[in-house]
Amino acid sequence: MSSAAETRAFEAEVSQVLNLVTHSLYSHKDIFLRELISNASDACDKLRFAALSDAALTGNDADLHIDIRFDKDARTLTIIDNGIGMSREEVIENIGTIARSGTRKFLESLSGDARKDTQLIGQFGVGFYSAFIVADRVTLITRKAGAPAGEGVRWESNGSGEYTLETIEAPQRGTTITLHLKEDETEFLDAWKLRELITRYSDHVAFPIRLPVQKDGKPTDEFETVNHAAALWTRPKNELK
C-alpha cells in the first residue's frame, strides 16, 4: 500500500548544483546517460559484493544488468537496474541532501572549464542531477535488496527546488529512473543515438547494458546487450584502440 506523497525541499547547495548542471553544462548534455549508467553499474556492483555474504539478496534474479527503454509517444527515457536499490532514508540522503552527494566540494572545485567540469560531476557523485539537462521531470522508483515489496520508494522532481517522496509497492528490487524529456530532446528517443552513446561512454561497464530489439522500427520486449560488458583491463590488448 502506498503512502501519501510528502514534499521536501532540496538543500541550498543541491539547488545550486541543479541550476549549474542544467544550464552551464548544456553543451555536453549527452553526459547524462553516462552518469546514470555509471550509477546503475555502482548499484549492481554493491549488490554483487553484498551477495557474497548474503546470497538471498539476489534471490532468483542473480543476472545483474542495466536496461534502457524509450517511449517516443510518452517522450520518456528509462534506465533500469536490478542492483542494490535504496531505502527511503538512502534516497533522502543520496539525492535530497548534501551529506552524501559531495555537492559542496563540487561547487568549490568548479573552474569554468566545461570539459573538466563534466568529469567532476562523476567524481563528486552529483551525476544524477545531470538528468535535468534533458528532462523537465524525473521519476525514480527504487526498492532495497532484501526489503519487502511494500517498502518501495517513489521520488519525483522537476528540478525547481522541491521533490516529492512516497512509499509504494515495488515488486522488484533495484532502481528505475524515468526521464520525461524536454520538447527539444527527441534525439534521445532514437535507438541508434542511444547505442552510439553507450558505445562511446559506457562500453567498459562490467554489466550488460541492454536496449530493446527493434522490429519494424519499433522496440520490442526482447533485449540485446550493446556494450562489451567487460572492464578495459580484462580485455585483450588487440581489442583496445
Secondary structure, DSSP 8 states (H G I E B T S, - for coil): -----EEEE--HHHHHHHHHHHHHTGGGTTHHHHHHHHHHHHHHHHHHHHTTT-GGGTTT-----EEEEEETTTTEEEEEE-SS---HHHHIIIIISSTTT-HHHHHHH--S-HHHHHHHHHHTT-GGGGGGGTEEEEEEEEE-TTS-GGGEEEEEE-SSSEEEEEEE--SS-EEEEEEEE-TT-GGGG-HHHHHHHHHHHHTT-SS-EEEEEEETTEEEEEEEE-S--S-GGGS-GGG--
